[in-house]
Amino acid sequence: MPYLSGFCISRVMYILSLLFTLILIAETTGTGVNYKW
């Protein structure tokens, strides 16, 4: 089970980091693109 728990934690951290980067990209470029279009 330690392997599964570590795998789940790493997967959750990976998804959270992806969401964080997506939010940062949307905050920095998304609004500008929306205003341009």
C-alpha positions as CSV (number, residue, x, y, z in Angstrom):
1,M,0.0,0.0,0.0
2,P,2.8,2.5,0.6
3,Y,3.5,2.4,-3.2
4,L,-0.1,3.2,-4.0
5,S,-0.4,6.0,-1.5
6,G,2.8,7.6,-2.8
7,F,1.6,7.2,-6.3
8,C,-1.7,8.9,-5.5
9,I,0.0,11.7,-3.7
10,S,2.4,12.3,-6.6
11,R,-0.5,12.2,-9.0
12,V,-2.5,14.7,-7.0
13,M,0.5,17.0,-6.7
14,Y,1.1,16.7,-10.5
15,I,-2.5,17.7,-11.2
16,L,-2.4,20.5,-8.8
17,S,0.8,21.9,-10.3
18,L,-0.8,21.7,-13.8
19,L,-3.9,23.5,-12.6
20,F,-1.7,26.2,-10.9
21,T,0.3,26.8,-14.1
22,L,-2.9,26.9,-16.2
23,I,-4.4,29.5,-13.8
24,L,-1.2,31.5,-14.0
25,I,-1.2,31.4,-17.8
26,A,-4.9,32.4,-17.9
27,E,-4.3,35.3,-15.5
28,T,-1.3,36.6,-17.4
29,T,-2.4,36.0,-21.0
30,G,-6.1,35.0,-21.0
31,T,-7.5,38.4,-20.1
32,G,-5.3,40.2,-22.6
33,V,-6.3,37.8,-25.4
34,N,-10.0,38.3,-24.5
35,Y,-9.7,42.0,-24.7
36,K,-7.7,41.9,-27.9
37,W,-10.3,39.7,-29.6
